[in-house]
């Protein structure tokens, strides 16, 4: 009779069985005792919260975020780190699109300059100087009201210039449009048409500075502010002296 050794015989598949048991759950029997076991589905991986965008969509997102930060903090206090953080991307993504903070700022300012100029230019449809002044004043105040962040970006000082210029360049463009109409008006009244450039700069400058003041106070209503600007400007234009002089220097 052959005698077997008393050594332990290794059990096959023990590890696999234990792993399988981890994904099994007891199913109670009809008498309340543990019955058969069934497989429990593994938890599905959580979807990523990061939204995938095309290059064009990401660029627009970065411009929008940067516009808000530049309006809040100005150029010097804005960092690429904060822009990237709000956009939930890495800094290299921002550099890839704009090259750096200066490039990003230039794009933001360029867009705002064009938007403001287009709005005012579109509004200037009248042929009469008073109506023209009304349209320019109301267009600027409406832009300030509706695009506050954009206007704050424009009026902040910065060492970076965009391709379209800055707020001053926009006002110069508007003044040139007003100048042509004032020139014709001056000629018909017997005033020197060469002075139209001076008066157009004065009128547009008055509206622009008042707009910057109204940006912070927001009262009275924009229509009331525009009406008072026109009243002051037009009352002066209606009573222009052909050869004005300074009272304080007369007789010297």
Residue, then its C-alpha position, 0 to 999 in steps of 0.5 A: x500500500x502506497x503511503x502519501x506524504x503529509x505535506x500541504x497541497x497548495x490550493x489553486x485559484x485562492x487569490x483570484x477567488x478572494x479578489x472575486x469575493x470583493x465584488x460579491x454581495x450576500x443575497x438573503x435567502x427566503x428564510x432570512x439566512x445568507x443565500x447565494x452571492x451575486x456580483x456588484x457592479x464596479x463604480x463608474x469613474x467620475x466624469x472630468x469637470x473640465x470642459x473641453x473647448x476648441x482653440x477658438x473657444x478657449x481664446x474667447x474664454x481667456x479674453x473674457x476673463x482677462x477683460x474682467x481682471x484688467x478692469x478690476x485690477x489694472x494692467x500692473x496688478x493682473x497676472x497670467x497666473x490669475x487668468x489661468x486659474x479662473x479659466x482652470x487651465x495651466x499658464x502655458x495655455x495662456x502663453x500659447x494663445x497670447x505670448x504673455x500679459x502684454x499680448x493679452x492686454x493688447x487684444x482686450x484693449x483693441x476690442x474695446x476701442x473698436x467696440x466703442x468707436x463703432x458704437x459712437x460712429x453708428x450713433x452719429x447720424x444727424x446733420x445738425x450739430x446739436x443733434x450730433x452732440x446729443x447722439x455722441x453724449x448718449x452713445x458714450x454714456x450708454x456704452x459706460x452703462x452697458x460695458x462698464x468693465x470694458x470702459x474701465x479697461x480703456x480709461x486705466x493708464x497702461x504702458x501697452x498700446x493696442x493696434x487700435x489705440x486707446x480711449x484718447x484715440x477713440x475720442x480724437x476720431x469722434x472729434x474729427x467727425x464732429x469737426x467736419x460738421x462744425x466747420x460747415x456750421x461755422x462757415x454758414x454763420x460767418x465764423x472762422x472754419x479753421x477753429x472747428x477743430x479746436x471746438x470739436x476737441x473741447x466739446x468731445x473732451x467735455x463729454x469724455x471727462x463727464x463720462x469718466x465721472x459718471x462711471x463712478x457716481x451713476x446719477x443722475x440718469x444718463x439721459x439727464x446727464x446728456x441733456x445737461x452736457x448738450x445744454x452747456x455746449x449748445x448754449x455756448x455755441x449759440x452765442x459764440x463771439x466772432x473774436x473772443x477775448x479774455x476779460x482779465x487781460x483787456x486793457x493791458 
